Amino acid sequence: MFKFIHAADIHLDSPLRGLSRYESAPVDAIRDACRKAFNNLVDLAIEEKVAFVLLAGDLYDGDWKDYSTGIFLSRQMGRLNQHDIKVFCVAGNHDAENRMTKALDTPANMKIFSAGKVETVKLEELSTVIHGRSFKRRHIDENLAAGFCEAEKGMFNIGLLHTSLDGRKGHANYAPCSLDDLVSKGYQYWALGHIHKQEIVLEDPFVVFSGCIQGRHIRESGPKGCVLVTVEDETVKEIENIPLDVLRWTQIEIDLTDIEERRDVLEKIRETIEQERTSAEDRPVAMRIKLIGATKLSDQLAAFPEKFEQQIKAIGAETAGDTLWIERVENRTQGKYDLEAALDDHTALGKLLKSIISTPDDIDQIDGLADKIAELRQKLPPQAFGVETIVDLNDGQTIKRITRDAQKMLIGRILSAGGENEN
């Protein structure tokens, strides 16, 4: 019996993107997060006395800024070598063209598989064969799995590959292949990389995406880590998901249906924050909060969103101190106001409300919106609208969200003003 670790998408020294824009972001807590997560991986390998470690691509995030990345990696490989732990690695789309990798000698216990052809390594003492192939260049659209050889009989066969498989939401199409392509080779385990969410695609044979070891933005939420695999008699006996991340990104939904008092809203938010902090097991947490459900408070909460968000952030600071950062609060609640009465109101506020409510759902039909976006592009630097920003003006869904939020905010303020006038 032996154990091995399957990990992927380390993205060593990649920054946790977008956080520098926020004054309140926990910069000290997340500095070198990817290095710390990789250090956790090495600690786990030593503690579990694994026979080897598999890294299924994207060890790096592109070319290094300096040689400190390579020195860090060599130090970690040295720690594993002291315990006779070998490392087998393939290059993925992010580290395929890393120039500095070629300038430094590969650590003695580390094998990087060729990009020119599929290579096979035999570990006779473990009755194990590892087959792998790296990316030669960043963009690979050919089926690399097709070139893998048939399984060797009487051995535990592992395929090591960086691939999008048959496609996954949010991930570009790299080295695509089908499950049938993998199953047909007769291997007992396929160690895959590229998809950052952990997934056991198939159990007979095992086809596994280990996921990334450290989330780098809000779309990579939830526990991140590796899988620890136990093998006995050329059969997978157990697979354990082991979290390695040092900062936990999380997206939570809080249902405010039928809540009628603002203090009850804030109390429910407090309770949810405490639950999430507990589940993160003392890790710092970067949190996005989405409020859903139907409540009479919807318009009141939407009227002054910045003030409401600051109240929630204050609760977070009180509850968790510097270990919690609330990245964004989204109000997706639905109002329970008397719409017919509001639209029948012949006052100026009533007419304005009717105009706002009738705003088209199709953003292309909103008069003047395209001109306003073009005006923003002229006034603000291009980096303000990138994919990793809150205001990605290249994304139609982002623009739709912004217009919907503006609509809710204006409705809330008008109704609040109407209520004050009635008093």
DOVOGU-203417 format. One line per field, with one value per residue (C-alpha): residue in one letter; x, y, z. Coordinates in steps of 0.05 Angstrom, whole numbers, plus 5000, padded with zeros to 4 digits. Each point is the difference from the previous one (the first is absolute). Layout:
DOVOGU-203417
res: (A | ...)
u: (X | ...)
v: (Y | ...)
w: (Z | ...)
END
This chain:
DOVOGU-203417
res: (M | F | K | F | I | H | A | A | D | I | H | L | D | S | P | L | R | G | L | S | R | Y | E | S | A | P | V | D | A | I | R | D | A | C | R | K | A | F | N | N | L | V | D | L | A | I | E | E | K | V | A | F | V | L | L | A | G | D | L | Y | D | G | D | W | K | D | Y | S | T | G | I | F | L | S | R | Q | M | G | R | L | N | Q | H | D | I | K | V | F | C | V | A | G | N | H | D | A | E | N | R | M | T | K | A | L | D | T | P | A | N | M | K | I | F | S | A | G | K | V | E | T | V | K | L | E | E | L | S | T | V | I | H | G | R | S | F | K | R | R | H | I | D | E | N | L | A | A | G | F | C | E | A | E | K | G | M | F | N | I | G | L | L | H | T | S | L | D | G | R | K | G | H | A | N | Y | A | P | C | S | L | D | D | L | V | S | K | G | Y | Q | Y | W | A | L | G | H | I | H | K | Q | E | I | V | L | E | D | P | F | V | V | F | S | G | C | I | Q | G | R | H | I | R | E | S | G | P | K | G | C | V | L | V | T | V | E | D | E | T | V | K | E | I | E | N | I | P | L | D | V | L | R | W | T | Q | I | E | I | D | L | T | D | I | E | E | R | R | D | V | L | E | K | I | R | E | T | I | E | Q | E | R | T | S | A | E | D | R | P | V | A | M | R | I | K | L | I | G | A | T | K | L | S | D | Q | L | A | A | F | P | E | K | F | E | Q | Q | I | K | A | I | G | A | E | T | A | G | D | T | L | W | I | E | R | V | E | N | R | T | Q | G | K | Y | D | L | E | A | A | L | D | D | H | T | A | L | G | K | L | L | K | S | I | I | S | T | P | D | D | I | D | Q | I | D | G | L | A | D | K | I | A | E | L | R | Q | K | L | P | P | Q | A | F | G | V | E | T | I | V | D | L | N | D | G | Q | T | I | K | R | I | T | R | D | A | Q | K | M | L | I | G | R | I | L | S | A | G | G | E | N | E | N)
u: (5000 | 5024 | 4973 | 5010 | 4977 | 4967 | 5000 | 4997 | 4994 | 5048 | 5011 | 5060 | 5010 | 4936 | 4968 | 4930 | 4973 | 4961 | 5012 | 5047 | 4940 | 4969 | 5027 | 4969 | 5027 | 5041 | 5065 | 5046 | 4959 | 5001 | 5071 | 5035 | 4936 | 5018 | 5069 | 4969 | 4949 | 5056 | 5039 | 4938 | 5001 | 5072 | 4985 | 4943 | 5043 | 5052 | 4949 | 4963 | 5065 | 4976 | 5039 | 4996 | 4964 | 4965 | 4994 | 4953 | 5021 | 5003 | 5052 | 5017 | 4956 | 5045 | 5071 | 5028 | 5012 | 5067 | 5037 | 4971 | 4942 | 5049 | 5040 | 4937 | 4980 | 5069 | 4997 | 4933 | 5024 | 5060 | 4955 | 4964 | 5066 | 5023 | 4942 | 5011 | 4937 | 5001 | 4960 | 4972 | 4976 | 4971 | 4999 | 4932 | 4977 | 5027 | 5070 | 5012 | 5045 | 5034 | 5069 | 5031 | 4981 | 5047 | 5056 | 5001 | 5016 | 4940 | 5004 | 5028 | 4935 | 4955 | 4981 | 4968 | 4969 | 5018 | 4958 | 5021 | 4969 | 4968 | 5052 | 4993 | 5035 | 5001 | 5003 | 5015 | 5001 | 4927 | 4977 | 4979 | 5007 | 4990 | 4985 | 5002 | 5009 | 5010 | 4975 | 5051 | 4968 | 4947 | 4942 | 4989 | 4936 | 5020 | 4979 | 5063 | 4965 | 4997 | 5076 | 5003 | 5020 | 4958 | 5005 | 5055 | 4970 | 5014 | 5016 | 4962 | 4996 | 4993 | 4988 | 5025 | 4969 | 4979 | 4934 | 4932 | 4972 | 4934 | 4992 | 4985 | 4964 | 5048 | 5060 | 5031 | 5004 | 5070 | 5023 | 4927 | 4983 | 4942 | 4990 | 5002 | 5069 | 5025 | 4961 | 5024 | 5072 | 4986 | 5032 | 4977 | 5007 | 5002 | 5030 | 4973 | 5013 | 4973 | 4931 | 5006 | 4940 | 5013 | 4960 | 4999 | 4975 | 4999 | 5015 | 5012 | 5053 | 5014 | 5002 | 5014 | 5010 | 5035 | 4983 | 5046 | 5034 | 4984 | 4941 | 5023 | 4934 | 4927 | 4983 | 5047 | 4960 | 4997 | 5054 | 5060 | 5054 | 5021 | 4979 | 5036 | 4994 | 5012 | 5017 | 4999 | 5007 | 5001 | 4932 | 4979 | 4976 | 4987 | 5000 | 5000 | 4989 | 5051 | 4993 | 5066 | 4976 | 5022 | 4945 | 4929 | 4957 | 4926 | 4934 | 4939 | 4926 | 4956 | 4925 | 4962 | 4931 | 4946 | 5050 | 4969 | 5049 | 5067 | 5032 | 4978 | 5034 | 5065 | 4995 | 4990 | 5061 | 5040 | 4981 | 5018 | 5068 | 5015 | 4981 | 5044 | 5059 | 4992 | 4999 | 5064 | 5037 | 5038 | 5020 | 4991 | 4937 | 4984 | 4924 | 4947 | 4930 | 4938 | 4933 | 4940 | 4926 | 4937 | 4996 | 4967 | 5069 | 5028 | 4990 | 5025 | 5064 | 5009 | 4990 | 5069 | 5043 | 5067 | 4975 | 4969 | 5064 | 5041 | 4953 | 5012 | 5075 | 4998 | 4965 | 5054 | 5055 | 4966 | 4990 | 5066 | 5047 | 5056 | 4987 | 4938 | 4995 | 4932 | 5015 | 4930 | 4927 | 4948 | 4927 | 4958 | 4938 | 4931 | 4956 | 4930 | 4974 | 4932 | 5021 | 4931 | 4990 | 5068 | 4987 | 4932 | 5032 | 4996 | 5053 | 5068 | 5031 | 4948 | 5013 | 5075 | 4990 | 4958 | 5055 | 5053 | 4959 | 4988 | 5075 | 5011 | 5031 | 5040 | 5059 | 5005 | 4932 | 5018 | 5005 | 5068 | 5033 | 5050 | 5021 | 5010 | 5044 | 5041 | 5008 | 5025 | 5051 | 5028 | 5005 | 5028 | 5064 | 4991 | 5020 | 4938 | 4957 | 5040 | 4972 | 5023 | 4967 | 4931 | 4982 | 5016 | 4965 | 5016 | 4951 | 4926 | 4980 | 5041 | 4966 | 4932 | 5017 | 5022 | 4936 | 4957 | 5035 | 4991 | 4926 | 4990 | 5038 | 4958 | 4935 | 5020 | 5018 | 4936 | 4957 | 5039 | 4989 | 4926 | 4995 | 5033 | 4951 | 4941 | 5024)
v: (5000 | 5071 | 5071 | 5056 | 5072 | 5028 | 5076 | 5050 | 5074 | 5024 | 5067 | 5012 | 5074 | 5020 | 5060 | 4995 | 5044 | 5064 | 5008 | 5058 | 5043 | 4995 | 5039 | 4951 | 4936 | 4956 | 5010 | 4974 | 4937 | 4981 | 5019 | 4939 | 4960 | 4953 | 4986 | 4986 | 4953 | 4963 | 4996 | 4967 | 4950 | 4981 | 4995 | 4952 | 4957 | 4992 | 4988 | 4947 | 4968 | 4999 | 4963 | 5057 | 5064 | 5014 | 5071 | 5004 | 5065 | 5075 | 4996 | 5071 | 5058 | 5019 | 5027 | 5017 | 5071 | 4978 | 4937 | 4999 | 4957 | 4946 | 5004 | 4990 | 4940 | 4969 | 5008 | 4964 | 4945 | 4993 | 4989 | 4944 | 4970 | 4994 | 4952 | 4963 | 5028 | 5008 | 5052 | 4989 | 5061 | 5021 | 5071 | 5030 | 5062 | 5050 | 4970 | 4971 | 5057 | 5017 | 5026 | 4999 | 4927 | 4983 | 5042 | 4961 | 4927 | 4958 | 4974 | 4929 | 4970 | 5036 | 4972 | 5047 | 4960 | 5016 | 5046 | 4965 | 4932 | 4958 | 4973 | 4941 | 4991 | 4933 | 4995 | 4926 | 4999 | 5026 | 4960 | 5068 | 5034 | 5074 | 5026 | 5074 | 5055 | 5075 | 5058 | 5024 | 5068 | 5040 | 4986 | 4926 | 4980 | 4930 | 4937 | 4981 | 4941 | 4964 | 4992 | 4964 | 4927 | 4941 | 4979 | 4953 | 4936 | 4980 | 5073 | 5059 | 5049 | 5075 | 5052 | 5070 | 5053 | 5074 | 5004 | 5032 | 4930 | 5010 | 5071 | 5032 | 5066 | 5059 | 4964 | 5007 | 4940 | 4970 | 4930 | 4978 | 4926 | 4955 | 4953 | 4943 | 5021 | 4993 | 4937 | 4964 | 5001 | 4953 | 5042 | 4996 | 5075 | 5063 | 5060 | 5062 | 5074 | 5065 | 5001 | 5038 | 4966 | 4932 | 4946 | 4924 | 4993 | 4924 | 4945 | 4940 | 5017 | 5060 | 5065 | 5057 | 5075 | 5018 | 5074 | 5058 | 5002 | 5074 | 5041 | 5065 | 5037 | 4995 | 4953 | 4949 | 4995 | 4944 | 4952 | 4991 | 4947 | 4932 | 4927 | 4947 | 4932 | 4932 | 4942 | 4926 | 4940 | 5045 | 5029 | 5068 | 4986 | 5071 | 5072 | 5057 | 5073 | 5040 | 5076 | 5039 | 5072 | 5054 | 5050 | 4976 | 5035 | 4990 | 5021 | 4996 | 5011 | 5026 | 4992 | 5060 | 4975 | 5030 | 5035 | 5067 | 5033 | 5027 | 4977 | 4928 | 5006 | 5021 | 4945 | 4947 | 5026 | 4998 | 4927 | 4980 | 5034 | 4962 | 4934 | 5013 | 5020 | 4934 | 4958 | 5035 | 4970 | 5063 | 5020 | 5072 | 5006 | 5044 | 5001 | 5021 | 5006 | 4994 | 5017 | 4965 | 4989 | 5043 | 5052 | 5067 | 5025 | 4990 | 5072 | 5028 | 4958 | 5020 | 5075 | 5012 | 4940 | 5029 | 5016 | 4930 | 4966 | 5039 | 4976 | 4928 | 5010 | 5029 | 4936 | 4959 | 5040 | 4992 | 4926 | 4979 | 5059 | 5000 | 4928 | 5017 | 5044 | 5013 | 5008 | 5020 | 5001 | 4987 | 5015 | 4952 | 5003 | 5014 | 5055 | 4992 | 5071 | 5018 | 5008 | 5017 | 5056 | 5028 | 5001 | 5033 | 5056 | 5063 | 5038 | 5015 | 4944 | 4951 | 5017 | 4993 | 4933 | 4975 | 5021 | 4963 | 4936 | 4999 | 4998 | 4946 | 4934 | 4999 | 5047 | 5014 | 5033 | 5049 | 5067 | 5033 | 4943 | 4984 | 5073 | 5003 | 4937 | 5030 | 5063 | 4960 | 4965 | 5068 | 5025 | 4939 | 4959 | 4933 | 4958 | 5025 | 4956 | 4935 | 4930 | 4998 | 5066 | 5012 | 5044 | 4957 | 5041 | 4947 | 4953 | 5010 | 4965 | 5049 | 5060 | 4968 | 4990 | 5073 | 5026 | 4955 | 5023 | 5073 | 4987 | 4969 | 5056 | 5055 | 4964 | 4993 | 5073 | 5023 | 4957 | 5022 | 5073 | 4986 | 4969 | 5060 | 5047 | 4961 | 5008)
w: (5000 | 4986 | 4996 | 4951 | 4994 | 4938 | 4994 | 4944 | 4982 | 5053 | 4963 | 5044 | 5017 | 4965 | 5035 | 5027 | 4945 | 5011 | 5075 | 4992 | 4980 | 5069 | 5058 | 5050 | 4967 | 5047 | 4961 | 5056 | 5010 | 4926 | 4981 | 4971 | 5007 | 4942 | 5031 | 5068 | 4970 | 4963 | 5065 | 5030 | 4944 | 5014 | 5075 | 4984 | 4955 | 5054 | 5055 | 4959 | 4977 | 4928 | 4947 | 4950 | 4981 | 4934 | 4974 | 4941 | 4969 | 5013 | 5054 | 4981 | 4978 | 4941 | 5000 | 5069 | 5019 | 5029 | 5020 | 5070 | 4973 | 4976 | 5064 | 5041 | 4958 | 5006 | 5076 | 5003 | 4953 | 5046 | 5060 | 4963 | 4976 | 5072 | 5009 | 4935 | 4969 | 4924 | 4961 | 4931 | 4962 | 4933 | 4973 | 4986 | 4962 | 5051 | 5009 | 4931 | 4977 | 5065 | 4979 | 5069 | 5011 | 4943 | 5031 | 5066 | 5011 | 5019 | 5072 | 5004 | 5026 | 4949 | 4932 | 4948 | 4944 | 4928 | 4957 | 4936 | 5015 | 5054 | 5049 | 5047 | 5067 | 5036 | 5076 | 5005 | 5076 | 5000 | 4939 | 4972 | 4932 | 4989 | 4930 | 4986 | 4949 | 5008 | 4960 | 4949 | 4992 | 5036 | 4952 | 4987 | 4964 | 4980 | 5036 | 5040 | 5033 | 4933 | 5001 | 5067 | 4996 | 5024 | 5074 | 5021 | 5027 | 5072 | 5018 | 5030 | 4942 | 5009 | 4945 | 5015 | 4956 | 4998 | 4963 | 4997 | 4986 | 4963 | 5027 | 5066 | 5014 | 5010 | 4971 | 4931 | 4954 | 5006 | 4977 | 4995 | 5004 | 5018 | 5058 | 4951 | 4977 | 5072 | 5019 | 4937 | 5023 | 5058 | 5054 | 5072 | 5014 | 4959 | 5036 | 4964 | 5007 | 4971 | 5033 | 5065 | 5033 | 5031 | 4964 | 4997 | 4929 | 5000 | 5050 | 4954 | 4982 | 5043 | 4959 | 5048 | 4997 | 5065 | 4993 | 5017 | 5069 | 5014 | 4974 | 4969 | 4992 | 5019 | 4943 | 5031 | 5064 | 5051 | 5026 | 4954 | 5005 | 4974 | 5002 | 5040 | 4967 | 5033 | 4954 | 5018 | 4954 | 4939 | 5020 | 5027 | 5071 | 5024 | 4976 | 5050 | 4985 | 5040 | 5005 | 4994 | 4989 | 5048 | 4980 | 4987 | 4949 | 5012 | 4969 | 5045 | 4988 | 5057 | 4991 | 5030 | 4980 | 5045 | 5046 | 5018 | 5048 | 4980 | 5065 | 4984 | 4932 | 5032 | 5053 | 4947 | 4962 | 5065 | 5012 | 4929 | 5004 | 5065 | 4967 | 4940 | 5045 | 5038 | 4936 | 4976 | 5060 | 5021 | 4929 | 4979 | 4958 | 4940 | 4995 | 4950 | 5030 | 4957 | 5031 | 4969 | 5014 | 5002 | 5056 | 5013 | 5018 | 4930 | 4977 | 5066 | 4995 | 4927 | 5012 | 5029 | 4981 | 5021 | 5070 | 5007 | 4975 | 5051 | 5055 | 4978 | 4997 | 5070 | 5023 | 4967 | 5033 | 5068 | 4989 | 4969 | 5003 | 4949 | 4980 | 4959 | 4938 | 4969 | 4926 | 4978 | 5022 | 4946 | 5015 | 4958 | 5043 | 4971 | 5027 | 5028 | 4989 | 4971 | 4928 | 4973 | 5050 | 4985 | 4925 | 5010 | 5037 | 4956 | 5038 | 4971 | 5042 | 4976 | 4927 | 5010 | 5034 | 4942 | 4952 | 5039 | 5008 | 4925 | 4985 | 4947 | 5022 | 4935 | 5012 | 4926 | 5003 | 5056 | 4966 | 5009 | 5038 | 4945 | 4997 | 5075 | 4999 | 4943 | 5042 | 5059 | 4957 | 4980 | 5071 | 5036 | 4987 | 4962 | 5060 | 5037 | 4954 | 4998 | 5010 | 5072 | 5019 | 5029 | 4940 | 4940 | 4947 | 4948 | 5034 | 4985 | 5065 | 5040 | 4966 | 5012 | 5074 | 5006 | 4967 | 5043 | 5063 | 4980 | 4986 | 5069 | 5034 | 4966 | 5015 | 5073 | 5007 | 4967 | 5044 | 5062 | 4980 | 4989 | 5069 | 5032 | 4965 | 5025 | 5071)
END
